[in-house]
Amino acid sequence: MWNSRGAAGCVIAALIFFSALRCYKTYRVFNDTADESSHIGAGLDILQTGSYATDYVQPPLARIALALPAYWMGLRRSAQERKLSHHALWTRAPRAFYWKTLAAARAGNLIFLPFLIAYVFVWGKQLYGPVAGLAAASATSFSPNLLGHASLATVDFGAAAAIFIAAYYLWRWAQQTGARHCIAAAAACGIAVLVKFSALFFLPPLGIAFFLLAAQEQHRAGGPPQIAAMARTGALFLAVLIFVAWAGYRFETGPLPPARIQPVPGTLGQYAESAIEVGTLHGRIFLPAPTLIRGLLSVFALNARAHKAYLLGRVSSSSFPFYFLVALAVKTTLPLLLLSAIALALCVVESWTDSLSTAAYPAIAVALMLAVGAMSRINVGIRHLLPIFPFLALLAASLFADCSTSSRPGGHILAGLAWSLLAWHGVESIAAHPDYLAYFNQIARGREEHFLLDSNLDWGQDLERLRQFARQHGISTLYLSYFGRPGPDFLEIPDVRSLPAGMRPSGWVAVSKNHMGGIGRSPSDLAWLAGHTPAARVGHSILVYHFPGSHD
């Protein structure tokens, strides 16, 4: 049955539908998170004015996908609002219009969902067989982290899908060097760059690693290496990549736009900007794709700056080398971690004693992504390493290769264990609904804020839940310390006051976990709360206290 293309197609369609439905069911639970209005607002600027002058640090493709459905629903930004922050996108909008257009923008992100699940299946099938392909697609569709970001109007899920698909085509090109596969890989990489600039940091090492692994396979098989053939098509690859990326910026030419983020002296960003300024005579010679170039320079400048990061109870103004390793350990479901660990161990043994294991490709992809993440100075969430989760699913799927007739020692036992872990992964995911964004596994569950904060746990998503809590408890006065974008008026409470630093007020107090941990506010401001037990926990990100007094 599993060899039937129709049966596999039905399973893939069901996985896509169920994943999209689960995302949809979160739309009215969470208010807009910290970055959503920025992405939607930037996309609206493109649709309304045709220009992309408000924010260069992200490319336009995913933002257009987010803004387009909301634009169709009537969301607009006035010329005056475009001079202000995107975070005021719904300041004067009726509540019903706010929810309608926010849901529409979030639905725009789902355009990437079927592509990701389908390509995970296709790659898994080509590596290990159809059953393993379905297992990989299932593991991907039930990933809480992927679902959490697919449910929001942000660019991280689109980046995960685009980078994975581009990596697939790089793998195909490494297996069969030729113009057709070269062009497909270049086009996919160009699209990934237009979704998020992080593609330029993840994809080059992946492509190089895939070609080296393929060359090793060819050497062991006694065939001629194809490195020379790849080099001959390298110029074609670069030409197509540049063409696609430039097309995404409508083949614009012009001077380099002014910097919104100044480069840090002595860094690559400053040297690159100086070289471009000298080479273009300070803007008198036009550049191809100047906005794209400014965006890349902005990424280098942003990464060179000090960013406040939180890990294991510590706040630091610099990055943590093992940040993403810890984040992966506590944000991934335990069964997927176990599946990946077993698959990795078998991959090493098989590659050492026999020919190169097919699982070596996703295994090296996971390792390289962790290495790239370790070099990042922006430690604000696992979302910046989101492309790793489809590769974990692809690695884990190697355990399902020919599982019905496995030739491995203890193959049937291993297959039973693998299916059991995959089922556990699904149960974990369903039990996490709707809080996929704030999902933590059993290692950190119940004490999540001792491990990670920021977009891993608290992205300002629970203000709507706080509004409902206040209405249910008849709260008329609230002291608030909130990490997020919607203003206090969102709560519809007559009297919302800013929580003073170091002073205990009487009545109801609501505090974001980020502020408690020192993200977005000095930890000393709220240190007095450490000795008090919350009266309630609203969602996963807000603590509510009650101190008897005049504001009961």
N, C-alpha and C positions, 0 to 999 in steps of 0.2 A: 504493500500500500504506500509505503513511504517513498518508493521510487516513482510514484505517479506524480507528474508535474501538477496535475489538477488538485490532488490532495494537499500537496505542499503549499500550493497557492492559496487554498482555502485557509490553511493554518496561519499563513503569513497575513492574510487579510484580516483574520480574526484577531491576531495579535495587534495589528495596527489599529483596528477599530476599538478594541478594549483599552489600549493605551491612550488613544485620543479621548475616549469617554472619561477615563480617570482624570486626565488633565482638565477637561471641561468641568468636571464636578468640583474642582478647586476654585473656579473663577470667582464665585461670589463669597468664598470663605475668606480670602485674603485681599486686603486693600493693596494699592500699588506699592511696590517695594522701592528701595532706595534709588535704583538706577532706571526703573521702567519709564518714568516720564522723560528722562533725558534721551533715551533711545527713540521713543515715540515722537518727541518734539523735533529731534534732528531729522527723522524721516519725513515728518510733516513739512519741514522747511524745504526739503528737496521737492516734494510734491506740489507745494504751493508756489515756490519761487524759482525752482529749477537750479538753485545754487546750494552749495554745501559749505557754507562759510561759518557755521556756528560751532562745529566740533570736528576736529581733524583726527582725533586719536583712534577713532573707529571708522572702518570703511563703510560704504553706503548700502550694500546689497541687503543685509539682514534688517537694517533699520527701515528700508523701504517696505520690506515684507511685513514688518510689524505695523507700520503707519498706514499702509494702504487700506486694510479693512476698516480701521477707525475713521479714515478720511472718507470712505464711502458712507459711513454712518453719520457724517456731518461734523466731525471734530476738525477745528481750524485753530490757527494761532494768528492773532492780529499782528500788525507791524510793530506795535508798541510792545506786545508780549515777546516778540522775537528778540527785542533788545534786553529782555529780562531773562531770568533763569528758566530753563525748561521745567523746573520743579513746580512752577505755578500753573501747570497746564490746565488743571480743572478748578482753579480758584473760585470762579463764579459760576461754575456749571451746576445744574440741578443734579441731585443724587442719582436719579434714574439714568440720566444721560452719562454721568460718570461711569456707572457700572456697565452700561451698554457698550460704550466706546472702549473701556478698559478690556472687557471680555473680547471685543472684536480684535483689538491689537494682540492680545494673548493668543487668540486663534490663528493669527497670522504666523506665529512661530511653528504651528503644527505642519506647515508645508514641508518642513525638513524631516518630520517623523517617519512617513512611509519610506522615504529614500534611505534613511539610516537603517531601519529594520530590514528592508529588502536587501541592501548591500551587505549587511552582516550575514544574512542567510546565504547569499550568493558566494561570498568569500569563504564562509565556513563549509559550504557544499563542495567547493573546488579544492579546498585543503583536505577535508576529511570524509566527505560524503554527505548525502541529503539529511540523514538523521542528525548528524552533528551540526549541519547548517541550521536546522530547526531549533536545536538546543541553544545554539549561539544567539539566534534571533529572540528566543524566549527569554534568555538571560538578560539580553539588552532591553527588551520591552518591559521587564519587571525591575529594572534598576531604579531605586528610589532617587538617586542623584540625577539621572537623566530625566525622569518624570518631573522632578521638582523644577528643573530649569526649562523643560519643554512647556511647563504650565505658565511661564512668565513671559512678559514682553521684553526680553533681553536677548543678547546676541550669543550667549555662551552655548546654548544647545545647538543653534545653527552652526557654530564653529565646530562643535564635536562631530556633527554629521558631515560637514564639508571636508574636514581634515581626514576623517576616516575614509570617505569615498575617494579623496585624492590619493591617500596612501594605498588603497586597493589598486588604483590605476598605475601607480608607480610600481607596485608588485607585479602587475601584469606586464608592464614594460620590461622589468628585470627578467621575467620568465621568457618573454618572446620579444627580443629587441627588433624594432622595425618602425617604420614611419607611422603606421596606423596606431599602434600602442603608444608611441611617443606623443602624437598629437592629442590623444585622449588623456594621457597623464598631464600634459601641459595645460589643457583646457580645464581639467578638474582642479589642478593646483591654482590656476588663475582665479577660478570661482571661489576657492577656499580663501585666497588672499582678500577677495572682495567681501567676504563674510567677516573675517577677523584677521588682523595682522599677525596674530600668534601663529598662523599657518606658516609664516616665513621662518619661524624658529623651530617648529616641530618637523616640517616636511623635508627640508634638506638632509638632516641626519638620517631620517627614515629611508629616504631614497637611496642614499649612499650605502646604508646597511643592507637594504634589500638586494642591491646589485652585487655587493660583496658576498652575500650568502648564496645568491644564484650562481656566481662564478665558482664558489666552492663546490656547489652541487655538480656543476658541469665538469669541474676538474676530477671529482671522484668518479663520475660516470665515464670519464675518458673522452669526453667531447671537447671541442675547441672552445676556449673562453670567448664570451661575447662582449667583453669590456670595450674592445676596439669598435665594434658595431654601435654600442651605446654612445661612445665618444663622437662618432660621425653624425649621430642624430641629436647630439647635445645642442648644437646651434639652432636646430629646428625647434627643440623643446623651449629654449629661451625666447625665441621669436614668438611662438604661439602664446607662451605664458605672458609676455609683455603685452601682446596684442589684446588678450582677454582682459587683463587687469586695466589696461588703458581704456578699453571699451567701456568698462564699468564706470569710469570717470568721464564718459562721453567724449573721449579723445581731446580733452581740454589741453590747451597750451597757455603759458603765461608766466609771469614772475612768481617766485616763491612767496606764498602768503605769509603775513607776519606771524611770528610764533606766539601761541597762546600759553605754552609751557616753555619757559626759558631753560636751555640746556645747562647742566651743571658743569662748571669749568673743569677742564682736564679729562672729560669723558668723551666717548666715541661720538655722542650726539653733538658736542661742541665742535669737534674736529670736522665732522661731516658737514655741519652747517657752514663752518668757515670756508671749507673747500668749495661748497656750492655757491656761496656768496661771491668768492673770488672768481670762480669759473663763469658766473653769469653777470659779472660786473654790477653786482648789487641790483639785480632785477632788470637791467637794460636789455638782456638777452632772454627770450622766452624759453621755458622748459616744457618738455612733455609731461603731462600728469603732475603739475606742481602741487595739487592738493594731496595726491597720494604720497608724494615725497615728503611734504610737510607732516602728514600723518605718521610716516615711519620715523621721522626725526622726533616727533612728539612722543612716540612710544619709547625711544631710547632715552629721551629726557625724563620721562615719567619713571622709567625703571631705575634711572641713576639717582633719583631723589630718595630721601629717607621717608619711609612710610611706617606708621604705627602698626605693629603686628602683635598678635596675641597667640601664645602657645603654652599649654600646660601651666596656666596660672600666671605666666609672665607677660608683661607688656614691654615691647622693645621698639625703639625707633629705627632699627635695622632689621634685616630679614633673618629667618631661622633656616639654616641649611637643611634640616630634616623636617621642615614644616609639612611638605606635601606627603612625605612618607608617613608621618603620624596621622595626617588628615585621611589618607587612604586607608590606614589601619582601622580607624574608628568610624569612617563614613561609608565604607563598603559593607554589604551584608557579610556576615561570617561564612555562610555557605559558599558565596562566590569567592571569598578569600581562600577557603579550603580547596575548592575546585581548582583555582588558579595555581595554588601552591603544589598540589599533587601533579597537575599537568606540567608545571615547570620542572619538577623533579624528574618526571619521566622523560621530558624533552632533553634534559641534560644527559641522562643515562643513555638514551637511545642515540643521541648525536655523538656521544663519546665512544660507544661501542660499535655503532653501525653507521649507516648513512645519515645525513643531516635530517633531523626530524622536521616535519612540516610545521610543527608548533613553534619552531625557532623564529618564524617571522613575527607572530604576535608577541612572543616572549621578548624579542629584541626591541620591539616597538614600546612595550611597557617599560623596559629598562631605560631606553633613551628618553622617553617622556619624563620619567622621574628625574633623570639627569638634567634635562632642560629646566624642569621646575625648580631644582635645587639652585640653579643660577639666577632665578628670578628674585628681585628685591621687593616684589609686591606680593605679600603674603596675606591676602584678604579672604581667601576661600578656595575650597576644592574646585569651584567652578572654573578656575583658570587652568585646571588639569582635567577638565571634563572629558576631553577626547580619549582619555585612558580607559574609560569604562567599556566602550565597545571592544577594545583590544583585550581587556580582561575576559569578556564574554567569549571572544574568539579563541583565546588561549584555553579557557576552561572547556570549550567544545571539543578539544582534541581527545578528551576522555570518552567521548561518544562516538569516536571513529570506529566504524564497523563493529558497534558494540554487541550486535547479535551474534557475531562470529569472531570475537576478539581472539587474536593469537597471543596476546600478552599473558604471562603467568598470572593466574587468578583473575582472568579477564572478566568472567561473569560476576565475580564478587565486586570488582572495580566498577563494572557497569551498574550494578545495583546501588552501590554507594553514590555514584555520580547522579543517578536519577533521584535518589533520596535528597541529596544536597540541592539539586535544582528545584525540587518541590519545596524544600525549606526556603530557598531564595524567593520563590513566588509567594509563599505564606508571609514571609517578612515584609515583602513589598505591599501586599494587600493590607496587612495590619497597620502599616504606616500611614495609610490614607487618613486625611488629606495632607498630612505634614511631611511630604516627601522632602521639601527643602531642608527641614530641620532634622532629618533622619540621622540617627546614630545607632551603631550596633551595640551588642551587649557589653562590649568592653567599656563603653563610656555612658551607656544609657542611665538616666537618672542623675547624672552629674556631668552633663555635656559641657556646661560652662567652665569646668575645670580643665577641659582639653582644648576646646576651640570656641571662638566667638565669630563676630562679623557675619558674612553671608552664609557661613556654615550653619548658623543657628538663629541669628537675629538680623534680619534685613528689613526690619520695620514692618513686617507682614501682618502683625496681629492687632493693629489699631481698630479694625472693624470688630474683632472679637471683644476688645476692651469696651467699645461702644455698646455692644449688646450686653456685656456684663454690667456696665453702669446702669443701663436701662432696667435690667432685671432686679438690681439691688436699690433702685431709686436714688442713685448718687446724684447730688446736685452741685457738690463742690469736690474738685479733685486736684491734688498736687501731682504734676506730671513731669517726668524726665524721660523723654521719648527719643529713640534713635529711628528716624525715618523722615519721609517727605511730607505726607499730609499734615496740615496744620491742626491746631487744637479744635477749630470749628468743626472738624470732621466728626468729633465725638458727640456733638449736639448736647453737651452738658452746659448748663447756664454759667457755671463758674469754674473755668480751668486755669490753674495757676502754675507758674513755673516752680519746680521744687528747688528751694534754696540750698546752697552748699552748706553742709555741716550743721544744719538746724532741723530738728524734728518738729514738723507741724502736727497739728491735731486733725483728725479726720482720715480721709482716704488718700492713699499715696500709690501711684503706679510708676514703675521704673523698668526701663528696658535692660535686659541682661548685658547688652553691650556697655551701657553706661556704668553698670555695677562693676564690670571688669576693667574699665578704663579705656574703652574704645568710644571716642566721641565726647568724652568728658573725663576730667581728672578723677582717678579712683578715690582720692582723699575727700572729694566732695560728698561721697555717699558711704564713706567708711562706717559711719554711725549705724547704718542699716544692718551691718554684719551680725549683730547680736540679736536681731529680731527675726521671728519666723513669719513668712508671708501668710496672709489670710487666704490667698488664692494664687493660682498660676493661670494666666490667660494665654492660651495657646502654648507655645514653647519658648516665647521670647519676652514676656512681660510678667513681672512679679507685682502683686498687689498687696499692700499692707493697710491695716486699719489701726489707727491710734485714737482711742476715745477722747472726745473733747467737743469743742463748740461746732465742729463741722461734721458731726456724725450724720 
